[in-house]
């Protein structure tokens, strides 16, 4: 594999290994820094003592890669904000109420109850601090980017996932270096004015564009797609619209990434081409394109995928116009190397992972399609290029997509064959429209054409998404499956590139690896569990026997917790039963007391489950049945739960409250 021999690729792999080690196994900053300095000195000595006329000794290579791993650990340790002396967790007691000053810099997708933002905590009490906090602002508060907010609040922990296999918002926030949250309302908050930062200026540009578009009576749906497609702001995209793009296999166009930046680069290259005929024209064009690409990246929010794409295409632009085109793999990896040195937490960003996987697959796999068929006519050549790029990219992201989203859009190639060729036209038209919108006026014909194109795009996506028989959903796929499928894809591509005995054996081994992973999943799925889920204002209790699942529910309208559990546990059969008051699981007797408040005292249960706010005297129940544990789900009045906690504390009976501790799982 020739691309693996490039030193930069090896160093980047070592850097990634170091970042992962530093994140999952934190090491003291002093220890890491000392190790890096010692490693660097050792490397310099070995390099100086090595004869440059002979082949580099293996110990120099080992020292180089070891040093790069240390640098990876050092980089992630240095960039971890809680390790910094001025971080608020190191300055104040986060469990008490604090008077803090926050500088708001980013808006997140809102929930039903709160608008969400990220902000820098610059003052706690009288102490200057740093650190990012998640802001939850209720309907009484209006907050904008760049606002300086003064609040009297408590730093609260972000809750972990409370159901098995549920999306862990706390872990997600930790990878954004957000460890706490605050809740703001009109009573505890005061706005101190605004700073003038680049984030705010970018936000004002987006707001000005949106104000103009709204004045032209554009629909909310079209406006949300324009914001996602051209301005990198997906907060306004409705669940139904987002689902349509996901189901049709075109959700990637809603996240500005390599595809958008690449098309924008082609448009700018064509626009500036006449300048290349003048003296120093190449230098002027390359600098102008790079500046415009980074300006656009800033306006759309500097997401990981945008920064990655702009970094890579900036390097490519500078190399191309200076007549120093290097290997494409090196250009791609160099952008990743630079980004991870500057921002190591990008490695955990799903968009970053999928973007690099897609681009690498296009570079590596597309030549196989070029060798299969070389069309003579222009239209057929372009259609074959689009098809080959789409399929190659899909091979690159398929295992990741199945791991994160558990579905596969069967018609992805049809939707992309239509959308990708038209996306360049749509982006060009959109950029021109948004430029006019920023100045407060859009030519009527331009607006009508652009708005109609967005409407046609939505109609086509919704049509493809409606063909549900071609969408494979709720596919069980874990991290071992992902590794096994990537191994299979890599070995097959290597075999297709050059057929030999060793590569054929590798393919057979990877097939066996895939089969072993499926067998392992089936073996692990034979476990038995009794689960009381944490379901808001609803009862959900389930019993898992190997790959069969039986559940009972009451007032259950939100099925996500149940579906997520079924998919990730490789459940094959699911049945809904009627509610029972008594359950037997292994050697445990379980008594369920619901709103009827009736319970059988003819036996001694080990566990009592309280759900649907039963009007029972818990102290009397405990004295009669003497349980080992009380389980309280999230379908009970708060006042009842508080009273039961006091009772259990007084009677010294353990209590498990799912709202606080998560789902109760008995194995």
C-alpha positions in Angstrom: 0.0 0.0 0.0 2.1 2.9 -1.3 0.2 5.7 0.5 1.0 4.0 3.8 4.8 4.5 3.2 4.5 8.3 3.3 6.1 9.5 6.5 3.4 12.2 7.1 0.7 9.6 7.1 2.6 7.5 9.7 3.2 10.5 11.9 -0.5 11.5 11.7 -1.5 8.0 12.7 0.8 8.2 15.7 -0.6 11.7 16.5 -4.1 10.2 16.5 -3.0 7.3 18.8 -1.5 9.8 21.2 -4.7 12.0 21.2 -6.9 9.0 22.0 -4.5 7.8 24.8 -4.4 11.3 26.3 -8.2 11.6 26.2 -9.2 8.2 27.5 -6.3 7.8 29.9 -5.5 11.3 31.2 -1.9 11.9 32.3 -0.5 14.7 34.3 0.6 17.6 32.1 4.0 17.8 33.9 4.6 14.1 33.2 3.6 14.4 29.5 5.7 17.5 29.0 8.7 16.0 30.6 8.4 12.8 28.5 8.0 14.9 25.3 11.2 16.9 26.1 13.2 13.8 27.0 11.9 12.1 23.8 12.8 15.1 21.7 16.3 15.3 23.1 16.8 11.5 22.5 15.5 11.9 18.9 17.9 14.8 18.2 20.9 12.9 19.6 20.0 9.8 17.5 19.4 11.8 14.4 22.8 13.6 14.8 24.6 10.4 15.4 23.0 8.6 12.5 25.0 8.4 9.3 22.9 10.1 6.6 24.6 8.0 3.9 23.1 4.8 5.2 19.6 3.5 5.6 17.9 5.0 8.7 18.1 2.5 11.6 15.0 1.1 13.1 15.6 2.6 16.5 15.4 6.1 15.0 12.0 5.3 13.4 10.7 3.8 16.7 11.9 6.9 18.6 10.3 9.2 16.0 6.9 7.5 16.2 7.1 7.3 20.0 7.8 11.0 20.2 4.8 11.7 17.9 2.6 9.7 20.2 3.9 11.7 23.2 3.1 14.9 21.2 -0.4 13.7 20.6 -0.9 13.1 24.4 0.7 16.5 25.1 -1.5 18.3 22.6 -4.8 16.9 23.9 -3.7 17.4 27.5 -2.8 21.0 26.8 -6.0 21.7 24.9 -8.2 20.1 27.7 -9.6 23.2 29.3 -10.3 21.8 32.7 -6.5 21.2 33.0 -5.9 24.9 32.7 -5.2 26.9 35.9 -7.9 29.5 35.2 -10.7 27.2 34.4 -13.7 27.9 36.6 -13.7 24.4 38.1 -10.3 25.1 39.5 -11.3 28.5 40.9 -14.7 28.1 42.6 -16.9 25.5 44.2 -19.2 24.5 41.3 -21.8 23.1 43.7 -22.7 26.5 45.2 -24.4 29.5 43.7 -22.1 31.9 41.8 -22.2 35.3 40.3 -20.8 34.8 36.9 -20.2 36.7 33.7 -20.6 34.8 30.4 -19.7 35.8 26.9 -22.1 34.0 24.5 -20.4 32.9 21.2 -22.5 30.1 19.7 -26.2 29.1 19.3 -27.2 25.4 19.4 -30.3 23.6 18.3 -33.1 24.5 20.8 -35.3 22.1 22.7 -39.0 22.4 23.5 -38.3 24.2 26.7 -35.0 26.1 26.2 -32.9 28.0 23.8 -29.3 26.6 24.0 -26.0 28.4 23.6 -22.4 28.0 24.4 -20.6 30.7 26.3 -17.2 31.4 27.8 -17.2 32.0 31.6 -14.9 35.0 32.0 -15.6 35.9 35.6 -16.8 34.0 38.7 -17.4 36.2 41.7 -14.3 38.4 41.6 -12.0 35.9 39.9 -11.1 35.9 36.2 -11.8 32.5 34.8 -12.1 30.6 31.5 -14.0 27.6 30.4 -17.1 26.8 28.3 -20.6 26.3 29.8 -23.8 25.2 28.2 -26.5 27.8 28.6 -30.2 26.9 28.8 -32.3 30.1 28.5 -36.1 29.9 29.0 -38.7 31.8 27.1 -38.3 34.9 29.3 -34.7 35.4 28.0 -33.6 36.7 24.6 -29.9 36.1 24.1 -27.8 36.8 21.0 -24.3 36.0 20.0 -21.7 38.3 21.6 -24.0 39.1 24.5 -22.3 39.6 27.9 -24.6 38.0 30.5 -24.4 38.5 34.2 -26.2 35.7 36.2 -26.5 34.3 39.7 -26.6 30.6 39.1 -25.3 27.2 40.1 -23.1 25.2 37.7 -24.9 21.9 37.2 -23.7 18.6 35.9 -24.9 17.7 32.4 -26.9 14.5 32.8 -25.6 11.3 31.4 -27.7 8.9 29.3 -30.5 7.5 31.6 -31.4 4.6 29.4 -29.2 1.9 27.9 -27.6 2.8 24.5 -29.3 6.2 24.6 -27.5 9.1 23.0 -25.1 10.4 25.8 -25.5 14.1 25.7 -23.0 14.5 28.6 -20.3 12.6 26.7 -21.0 14.6 23.5 -20.6 17.9 25.4 -17.4 16.7 27.1 -15.9 16.2 23.7 -16.8 19.9 23.0 -15.1 20.6 26.3 -18.3 21.5 28.1 -18.5 20.0 31.5 -21.4 22.0 33.2 -24.6 23.8 32.4 -26.5 26.8 33.7 -30.2 27.7 33.5 -31.0 31.4 32.8 -34.3 33.2 33.3 -35.4 36.8 33.7 -35.0 36.6 37.5 -31.4 35.5 37.7 -30.0 37.1 34.6 -29.0 40.6 33.5 -27.6 41.6 30.1 -24.6 43.8 30.2 -24.4 44.7 26.6 -22.5 43.2 23.6 -18.9 42.7 22.7 -17.8 43.1 19.1 -16.2 39.8 18.2 -15.8 38.1 14.8 -18.4 35.5 15.9 -20.9 38.3 16.4 -20.1 39.9 13.1 -20.6 36.6 11.3 -23.9 36.1 13.2 -25.0 39.7 12.2 -24.2 38.9 8.5 -26.4 35.8 8.8 -29.2 37.7 10.5 -29.1 40.4 7.9 -29.4 37.8 5.1 -32.3 36.1 6.9 -34.1 39.4 7.5 -34.0 40.2 3.8 -35.2 36.7 2.8 -38.1 36.9 5.3 -39.1 40.2 3.8 -39.7 38.3 0.5 -42.2 36.0 2.3 -40.0 32.9 1.8 -41.4 29.8 3.5 -40.0 28.7 6.9 -39.1 25.3 5.4 -37.2 26.8 2.4 -35.5 29.3 4.7 -34.3 26.5 7.0 -32.8 24.6 4.1 -31.1 27.7 2.7 -29.5 28.4 6.2 -28.3 24.8 6.4 -27.2 24.5 2.7 -25.4 27.8 2.4 -24.9 29.3 5.9 -24.1 26.2 7.9 -26.9 26.8 10.4 -29.0 23.6 10.8 -30.8 24.7 14.0 -34.0 25.7 12.2 -34.4 22.5 10.1 -37.5 20.6 11.2 -37.3 17.0 12.3 -39.4 15.9 9.3 -37.3 17.8 6.8 -34.0 16.5 8.3 -35.5 12.9 8.3 -36.3 13.2 4.6 -32.7 14.2 3.8 -31.4 11.4 6.0 -33.7 8.8 4.5 -32.9 9.8 0.9 -29.2 9.6 1.5 -28.6 13.3 0.9 -28.2 14.6 4.4 -24.6 15.5 3.7 -25.6 18.5 1.6 -27.2 20.0 4.7 -23.8 20.1 6.4 -21.3 22.3 4.6 -18.2 20.1 4.0 -15.8 19.1 1.3 -18.5 18.8 -1.4 -19.6 22.4 -0.9 -16.1 23.9 -0.5 -14.8 21.9 -3.5 -17.6 23.2 -5.7 -17.1 26.8 -4.4 -13.4 26.4 -5.2 -14.3 25.5 -8.8 -16.5 28.5 -9.1 -13.9 30.8 -7.7 -11.2 29.3 -9.9 -13.3 30.0 -13.0 -14.1 33.5 -11.9 -10.5 34.4 -11.3 -9.0 32.6 -14.3 -8.5 35.7 -16.4 -6.1 37.1 -13.7 -3.7 34.2 -14.2 -2.6 35.6 -17.6 -1.1 38.7 -15.8 2.3 38.9 -14.1 2.0 37.5 -10.5 -1.5 36.5 -11.4 -1.2 33.0 -10.0 -0.1 34.4 -6.6 -3.0 37.0 -6.6 -5.5 34.3 -7.5 -4.3 31.7 -5.0 -4.2 34.3 -2.1 -7.6 35.7 -3.1 -9.2 32.2 -3.3 -7.8 31.2 0.1 -9.0 34.4 1.8 -12.5 34.0 0.3 -12.7 30.4 1.3 -11.7 31.2 4.9 -14.1 34.2 5.0 -16.9 31.9 3.9 -15.8 29.3 6.5 -16.0 31.9 9.2 -19.4 33.2 8.1 -20.9 29.7 8.2 -19.7 29.0 11.7 -16.3 27.3 11.5 -17.6 23.7 12.1 -15.1 20.9 12.0 -16.1 19.7 8.6 -15.9 23.2 7.1 -12.5 23.9 8.7 -11.2 20.5 7.5 -12.4 21.2 3.9 -11.1 24.7 3.7 -7.7 23.7 5.2 -7.3 20.9 2.7 -8.5 23.0 -0.3 -6.4 25.9 0.8 -3.3 23.7 0.7 -4.3 22.3 -2.7 -4.9 25.8 -4.1 -1.5 27.1 -2.9 0.2 24.0 -4.3 -1.7 24.2 -7.6 -1.1 27.9 -8.4 2.6 27.6 -7.3 3.0 24.6 -9.7 4.0 22.4 -6.7 1.2 19.8 -6.8 2.1 17.1 -4.4 0.6 13.7 -3.7 -3.1 14.0 -3.0 -2.9 11.7 0.0 -0.2 13.9 1.5 -2.4 17.0 1.0 -5.3 15.4 2.7 -3.3 14.0 5.6 -1.4 17.3 6.0 -4.7 19.1 6.6 -5.7 16.5 9.2 -2.3 16.8 10.9 -2.5 20.6 11.1 -6.1 20.6 12.4 -5.4 17.9 15.0 -2.4 19.8 16.3 -4.5 22.9 16.6 -7.7 21.3 17.7 -7.2 17.6 18.8 -10.9 17.3 19.9 -11.9 17.4 16.2 -11.1 13.7 16.1 -14.3 13.0 18.0 -16.5 15.0 15.7 -18.7 12.7 13.6 -18.7 15.2 10.7 -14.9 15.3 10.8 -14.7 11.4 10.7 -17.2 11.0 7.9 -15.8 13.8 5.9 -12.2 12.4 5.9 -13.5 8.9 5.3 -15.5 10.1 2.3 -12.7 12.1 0.7 -10.1 9.4 1.3 -12.4 6.8 -0.3 -13.0 9.0 -3.3 -9.2 9.4 -3.8 -8.5 5.8 -3.3 -11.4 3.9 -4.8 -12.6 6.1 -7.7 -9.6 5.1 -9.9 -11.0 1.6 -9.9 -14.2 2.9 -11.5 -12.2 5.0 -14.0 -10.5 1.8 -15.1 -13.8 -0.1 -15.6 -15.2 2.3 -18.2 -14.0 5.5 -19.9 -17.0 7.1 -21.7 -16.3 9.0 -24.9 -19.1 11.5 -24.7 -19.1 14.5 -22.3 -22.5 13.8 -20.7 -21.9 10.1 -20.1 -18.4 10.9 -18.7 -19.8 13.4 -16.2 -22.6 11.0 -15.2 -20.1 8.2 -14.7 -17.9 10.6 -12.6 -20.8 11.5 -10.4 -21.8 7.9 -10.0 -18.3 6.7 -9.2 -17.7 9.5 -6.7 -21.0 8.8 -5.0 -20.4 5.1 -4.7 -16.7 5.5 -3.6 -17.7 8.0 -0.9 -20.5 5.7 0.3 -17.9 2.9 0.7 -15.9 5.2 2.9 -18.7 6.3 5.2 -21.0 3.2 5.2 -19.6 1.5 8.3 -19.5 4.8 10.2 -23.0 5.6 9.1 -24.4 2.2 10.2 -22.6 2.5 13.5 -23.9 6.0 14.3 -27.3 6.0 12.6 -28.2 2.3 12.1 -29.8 2.8 8.7 -28.9 2.6 5.0 -30.6 4.6 2.3 -30.9 2.2 -0.6 -31.7 4.9 -3.2 -28.7 7.1 -2.2 -27.1 6.8 -5.7 -30.2 7.9 -7.5 -30.7 11.0 -5.2 -27.1 11.9 -5.4 -26.9 11.4 -9.2 -29.6 14.1 -9.5 -28.6 16.5 -6.7 -24.8 16.6 -6.9 -24.6 17.8 -10.6 -27.2 20.5 -9.8 -25.6 21.4 -6.4 -22.8 23.5 -8.1 -25.5 25.5 -10.0 -27.5 25.9 -6.8 -24.5 27.0 -4.7 -23.5 29.6 -7.3 -27.0 30.9 -7.6 -27.4 30.8 -3.8 -24.1 32.8 -3.1 -25.2 35.5 -5.6 -28.7 35.6 -3.9 -27.2 35.9 -0.4 -24.8 38.6 -1.5 -27.8 40.7 -2.7 -29.7 39.7 0.5 -27.0 41.1 2.7 -27.4 44.5 1.1 -31.2 44.3 1.6 -32.5 43.8 -1.9 -32.8 40.8 -4.3 -33.7 41.1 -8.0 -37.2 39.6 -8.3 -36.2 37.1 -11.1 -33.2 35.9 -9.1 -35.2 35.4 -6.0 -38.0 33.5 -7.8 -35.6 31.2 -9.6 -33.6 30.5 -6.4 -36.6 29.9 -4.3 -38.2 27.6 -6.9 -35.0 25.6 -7.1 -35.0 25.1 -3.3 -38.7 24.0 -3.5 -37.9 21.5 -6.3 -34.9 20.2 -4.2 -37.2 19.6 -1.2 -39.9 18.0 -3.3 -37.4 15.6 -4.9 -35.8 14.7 -1.5 -39.3 14.1 0.0 -40.2 11.9 -3.0 -37.1 9.7 -2.6 -37.6 9.6 1.1 -41.2 8.4 0.6 -40.0 5.2 -1.0 -39.6 3.6 2.4 -39.3 0.1 1.1 -35.8 1.0 -0.1 -34.7 2.4 3.3 -33.2 -0.2 5.6 -33.7 1.0 9.2 -32.9 -0.1 12.7 -29.8 -2.1 11.6 -27.9 -3.6 14.5 -24.3 -2.5 14.2 -21.7 -2.0 16.8 -18.0 -0.9 16.9 -16.7 -4.4 16.2 -19.0 -4.6 13.1 -17.6 -1.2 12.0 -14.0 -2.4 12.3 -14.7 -5.7 10.6 -16.5 -4.0 7.6 -13.7 -1.5 7.2 -11.2 -4.4 7.2 -13.2 -6.2 4.5 -13.6 -3.0 2.3 -9.8 -2.3 2.6 -8.7 -5.8 1.7 -11.1 -6.1 -1.2 -10.0 -2.8 -2.7 -6.4 -3.7 -2.3 -7.1 -7.0 -4.1 -8.9 -5.2 -6.9 -6.0 -2.8 -7.3 -3.4 -5.6 -7.6 -4.3 -9.3 -7.5 -1.9 -11.6 -5.7 -2.1 -14.6 -3.4 -1.3 -12.7 -0.2 -4.1 -10.2 -0.8 -6.6 -12.9 -1.7 -5.8 -14.6 1.7 -6.3 -11.2 3.4 -9.8 -11.0 1.9 -10.7 -14.5 3.1 -9.4 -13.6 6.6 -11.4 -10.4 6.6 -14.6 -12.4 5.6 -13.9 -14.8 8.5 -13.4 -11.8 10.8 -16.8 -10.4 9.8 -18.4 -13.8 10.5 -16.7 -14.1 13.9 -18.0 -10.7 14.9 -21.5 -11.7 14.0 -21.1 -14.9 15.9 -19.8 -12.9 18.9 -22.7 -10.5 18.8 -25.1 -13.5 18.7 -23.3 -15.0 21.7 -23.4 -11.8 23.7 -27.1 -11.3 22.9 -28.0 -14.5 24.8 -28.0 -12.5 28.2 -31.2 -12.0 30.2 -32.3 -8.6 31.6 -35.2 -7.1 33.5 -35.3 -3.3 32.8 -37.3 -0.4 34.3 -36.7 2.4 31.8 -36.5 6.1 32.6 -39.4 7.4 30.5 -40.8 10.8 31.2 -44.5 10.6 32.3 -44.7 7.0 31.0 -44.2 3.5 32.2 -41.9 1.2 30.3 -40.8 -2.2 31.7 -39.1 -4.9 29.7 -37.8 -8.4 29.9 -35.0 -9.6 27.6 -34.5 -13.3 27.0 -31.6 -13.8 24.6 -32.8 -12.1 21.4 -36.4 -11.9 22.4 -37.9 -8.9 24.2 -41.2 -8.5 25.9 -42.3 -5.1 27.3 -45.3 -3.4 29.0 -46.0 0.3 28.7 -48.4 2.9 29.7 -48.8 6.4 28.2 -45.8 5.7 26.0 -45.7 8.0 23.0 -41.9 8.5 22.6 -40.5 5.2 21.3 -36.9 6.2 20.9 -35.6 4.6 24.1 -37.3 1.3 23.3 -36.1 1.3 19.6 -32.6 2.2 20.6 -32.4 -0.6 23.1 -33.8 -3.2 20.6 -31.4 -2.2 17.8 -28.2 -2.1 20.0 -29.0 -5.4 21.8 -29.5 -7.3 18.5 -33.1 -8.1 19.4 -34.9 -10.2 16.7 -38.4 -10.6 18.3 -40.3 -8.0 20.2 -43.8 -8.3 21.8 -45.9 -6.0 23.9 -47.6 -7.6 26.9 -50.3 -6.4 29.3 -49.2 -4.9 32.6 -48.7 -7.4 35.5 -48.2 -6.8 39.2 -45.9 -9.7 39.8 -42.8 -10.7 37.8 -40.4 -13.6 38.3 -36.9 -13.0 37.0 -34.3 -15.7 37.7 -34.4 -16.0 41.5 -36.0 -12.5 42.1 -39.7 -11.7 42.8 -40.6 -8.3 41.5 -43.8 -6.4 42.6 -45.1 -3.6 40.4 -47.4 -1.1 42.1 -49.2 1.3 39.7 -51.8 4.0 40.1 -54.4 1.5 41.4 -52.3 1.1 44.5 -53.1 -2.6 44.8 -50.4 -5.1 45.8 -50.4 -8.7 46.8 -49.0 -9.4 50.3 -49.1 -13.2 50.1 -45.5 -13.3 49.1 -42.3 -11.4 49.9 -41.0 -9.6 46.8 -37.3 -8.8 46.5 -37.9 -5.6 44.5 -40.8 -3.2 44.5 -41.4 -1.0 41.4 -43.5 2.2 41.9 -45.0 3.7 38.8 -47.9 6.0 37.7 -48.0 7.7 41.2 -49.7 5.0 43.3 -51.4 6.3 46.5 -49.8 4.0 48.9 -48.3 4.3 52.3 -44.8 3.2 51.5 -43.7 2.8 55.1 -46.6 0.4 55.7 -45.7 -1.5 52.4 -42.1 -1.8 53.5 -43.1 -3.1 56.9 -45.3 -5.7 55.3 -43.2 -7.0 52.4 -39.7 -6.0 53.6 -38.2 -5.5 50.1 -34.5 -5.4 49.3 -34.9 -2.4 46.9 -37.5 0.2 45.9 -37.4 1.2 42.2 -39.1 4.5 41.3 -39.5 5.3 37.6 -40.0 8.7 35.9 -43.8 8.3 35.8 -44.5 9.6 39.3 -45.3 13.0 40.9 -42.2 14.8 42.1 -43.8 15.3 45.6 -44.4 11.6 45.9 -40.9 10.8 44.9 -39.5 13.2 47.5 -41.7 11.6 50.2 -40.7 8.1 49.2 -37.0 9.1 49.4 -37.5 10.3 53.0 -39.3 7.1 53.9 -36.6 4.9 52.4 -33.9 6.9 54.2 -35.8 6.5 57.5 -36.3 2.8 57.0 -32.9 2.2 55.5 -34.2 0.5 52.4 -32.2 1.3 49.2 -34.1 3.3 46.6 -33.3 3.5 42.9 -34.8 6.6 41.2 -34.5 6.3 37.4 -34.6 10.1 36.9 -31.4 10.4 39.0 -29.6 7.1 38.5 -30.9 6.0 35.1 -32.8 2.9 34.1 -32.8 0.0 36.6 -31.3 -3.1 35.0 -31.4 -6.5 36.7 -29.2 -9.1 35.1 
